[in-house]
Amino acid sequence: MAQVKPQQVLESQKKQGGLKGREEQNAQTGKPLFPLMTRSREQVLDMLKTNPDIWHKFQLLTNAFQEELIGFSMGSSGLKISYDPFFKLVFDPDVHNDRLSMMLSCIMKQKVAVKRVLSPESNRITAEGSLLIMDVLAELENGELVNIEIQRIGYAFPGERAACYSSDLILRQYSRIKGRKENGSTYKKLQNVYTIVLIENSSADFHKIAGQYIHRSSQVFDTGLELDLLQKYIFVALDVFREITYNLNEEIEAWLLFLSSDRPEDIMRIIERYPDFREIYEEIAQFQVKPEELVGMYSKALEILDRNTVQYMIEEQKQEIEEQQREIEEQQQEIEEQQQEIEEHKREMEEQQQEIEEHKREIKEHKREIKEQQKEIERLKKLLEQR
């Protein structure tokens, strides 16, 4: 992708009258400039319609994506950095090798340097999908692996899934080290692996802990035994972060607001407090004059969301089928138990019927005996009368 310098964007905006005096206004107020040109909705749509191919791709986007694209092109909002294509562009280590390192250093609370971004494709034992927005696998200078994901819905990425992802990172690292066929124990050469999950809409569990939006975990023993089990977890609830009062006193707050908000007022707050972010936002602003790339990146983001949404729906349906199957099996077991009870009742009724028949025979026998006795009594009476 050809790089457009921020100054070229500014000159282009000036020629189109897009800045509307904001450059002079910011010079007077001393506020940093976020160079988004302003257009009307009609101007944006007309710009998209000038290229039939772009307009066709734009119409294939969801209504929500169309409105986000239009809002950004109008200058009324920024871009959502959490989408995979935008995130990977901003944090591309081949172009900006320090940005991902800076953000991870804040999240992990230690100085880290990203060596490279690896392909996320592997023999991942957790092949099932989720409502995934972004997925980046990075290798640090010291050999540690970091998997960073942004999830749309928190319950799509529970602790169990995080444990599987972490195990996948261990296996991936082990296979790579073993493949080098170096002397010494392969296990001893394994480094820590980090699973970092940023959640847009977190589950109720994250909202039970008031005021806490970053949760860090590592495996420890209750006896105080010290063994490094390598697997570290960091969950960041972006929605909880947005609910609290923050003053951007810490750089981590700036990074999380950068990831979670596209509101111009938040963008200005970040730039004013941390001027280094201005370069990032200027690069983002370049897409206002590059509609073909903007539409293409939204199309890619939609493709990722659609693929994972479909996979998620398949998982949900699979789970629903399994639950239905369990219900059927339970019902079948109940039916069998009821059938056994019916058979038992039937046997009891047959036994009772046999008893009844036996009583009937006994009664009949008693009646016969009574009749015989009556006959004998009658005979005796007659004998008495004759005497």
QUIURRA-V149052 format. One record per run of one state. SS is the DSSP state (2 for helix, 1 for strand, 0 for the rest). FROM is the first residue (numbers start at 1). LEN is the number of residues. Records with the same first field share a line. If there is no record, write none. Layout:
SS: FROM-LEN / FROM-LEN
//
This chain:
0: 1-5 / 16-6 / 30-11 / 50-2 / 60-3 / 75-9 / 91-8 / 109-5 / 119-13 / 141-4 / 157-2 / 180-7 / 190-3 / 202-2 / 208-6 / 219-12 / 244-7 / 261-3 / 274-3 / 290-1 / 387-1
2: 6-10 / 22-8 / 41-9 / 52-8 / 63-12 / 84-7 / 99-10 / 154-3 / 159-21 / 187-3 / 204-4 / 238-6 / 251-10 / 264-10 / 277-13 / 291-96
1: 114-5 / 132-9 / 145-9 / 193-9 / 214-5 / 231-7
//
